[in-house]
Amino acid sequence: YTISGSTGGGSTSPLTSVSIGADRPAPQVVGATITFTATAQGGAAPHEFKWWLYDGRTWVQVRDWGAATFSWTPTTANSNYRIGVWARDAGSTVDRSDINASLSYPIASR
């Protein structure tokens, strides 16, 4: 399961796309561990990624800049969850996305 995103507003980054894939199809159940992997195209490698979780009301950062993977074990059922990722070029120190993507990932009760 993968979704791609586009460049953020006003970005001049050479990054051309970012995709998020999950190792399990949605929906999953509370307690299942899901690993998400981001892949960026273009720009200077190695790319860095910042991970976000949306619960239907608020986006919360769940992993700071770094790895292309994020593992999550949800503790609450919610049909509105979204997983988001920001990507930036190697060596960038600006705390903003050069390009981003998100995907809907509902979680059901057991």
C-alpha positions as CSV (number, residue, x, y, z in Angstrom):
1,Y,0.0,0.0,0.0
2,T,1.7,3.2,-1.1
3,I,0.8,6.8,-1.7
4,S,2.9,9.6,-3.2
5,G,3.1,13.3,-2.5
6,S,4.2,16.4,-4.2
7,T,6.5,19.4,-3.3
8,G,5.4,21.7,-0.5
9,G,4.3,25.2,-1.2
10,G,7.0,27.4,-2.5
11,S,9.7,24.7,-2.3
12,T,12.6,25.0,-4.7
13,S,14.0,21.6,-3.7
14,P,15.2,19.2,-6.4
15,L,13.2,16.4,-4.7
16,T,10.5,15.3,-7.2
17,S,8.4,12.9,-5.1
18,V,8.0,11.0,-1.9
19,S,6.1,7.8,-1.3
20,I,4.9,6.0,1.8
21,G,4.5,2.3,1.9
22,A,3.1,0.1,4.7
23,D,4.1,-3.5,5.4
24,R,0.5,-4.4,6.2
25,P,-2.7,-3.5,4.3
26,A,-5.1,-1.1,6.0
27,P,-7.1,-1.4,8.1
28,Q,-5.3,-3.2,10.9
29,V,-6.4,-3.8,14.5
30,V,-5.3,-2.2,17.8
31,G,-2.1,-3.8,18.9
32,A,-0.7,-4.7,15.4
33,T,2.7,-3.2,14.7
34,I,2.8,-1.6,11.3
35,T,6.1,-0.4,9.7
36,F,5.9,2.5,7.2
37,T,8.7,3.2,4.7
38,A,9.3,6.4,2.9
39,T,11.1,6.7,-0.5
40,A,12.1,10.0,-2.0
41,Q,13.1,10.6,-5.6
42,G,15.5,13.3,-6.8
43,G,17.6,15.6,-4.7
44,A,20.7,14.8,-2.8
45,A,20.8,11.5,-1.0
46,P,20.7,10.3,1.7
47,H,17.3,11.9,2.2
48,E,16.0,12.6,5.7
49,F,12.4,12.0,6.9
50,K,10.2,13.4,9.7
51,W,7.1,11.3,10.6
52,W,3.7,12.6,11.7
53,L,0.4,11.0,12.9
54,Y,-3.0,12.6,12.5
55,D,-5.9,11.4,14.7
56,G,-8.7,13.3,12.9
57,R,-8.1,16.5,14.9
58,T,-4.3,17.1,15.3
59,W,-1.1,16.3,13.6
60,V,1.6,15.1,16.1
61,Q,5.3,14.5,15.3
62,V,6.2,10.9,16.1
63,R,9.7,10.8,14.8
64,D,12.2,13.6,14.2
65,W,14.4,13.9,11.1
66,G,16.3,10.7,10.2
67,A,15.3,7.3,9.2
68,A,13.1,6.3,6.2
69,T,11.1,3.9,8.4
70,F,8.7,4.4,11.3
71,S,7.0,1.6,13.2
72,W,3.7,2.2,15.0
73,T,1.6,0.0,17.4
74,P,-1.8,1.8,17.7
75,T,-3.5,1.5,21.1
76,T,-6.8,3.1,20.1
77,A,-9.2,2.3,17.2
78,N,-9.8,5.3,14.9
79,S,-11.0,5.5,11.3
80,N,-9.4,8.9,10.9
81,Y,-5.7,8.1,11.4
82,R,-3.3,9.4,8.7
83,I,0.4,8.8,8.6
84,G,2.5,11.7,7.2
85,V,6.1,12.1,6.2
86,W,8.2,15.1,5.3
87,A,11.3,14.6,3.3
88,R,14.4,16.8,2.7
89,D,17.8,16.6,1.0
90,A,20.9,15.4,2.7
91,G,22.7,18.1,4.6
92,S,19.6,20.3,5.0
93,T,19.2,21.8,8.4
94,V,15.9,23.6,7.8
95,D,13.0,22.2,9.8
96,R,10.5,22.1,7.0
97,S,9.5,19.7,4.3
98,D,10.9,20.0,0.9
99,I,8.2,17.5,-0.2
100,N,5.6,15.6,1.8
101,A,3.0,12.9,1.6
102,S,0.4,11.3,3.8
103,L,-1.9,8.2,3.7
104,S,-5.1,7.3,5.4
105,Y,-4.6,4.3,7.8
106,P,-7.7,3.3,9.8
107,I,-7.3,1.1,12.9
108,A,-10.2,-1.2,14.0
109,S,-10.8,-2.6,17.4
110,R,-9.8,-6.2,17.9
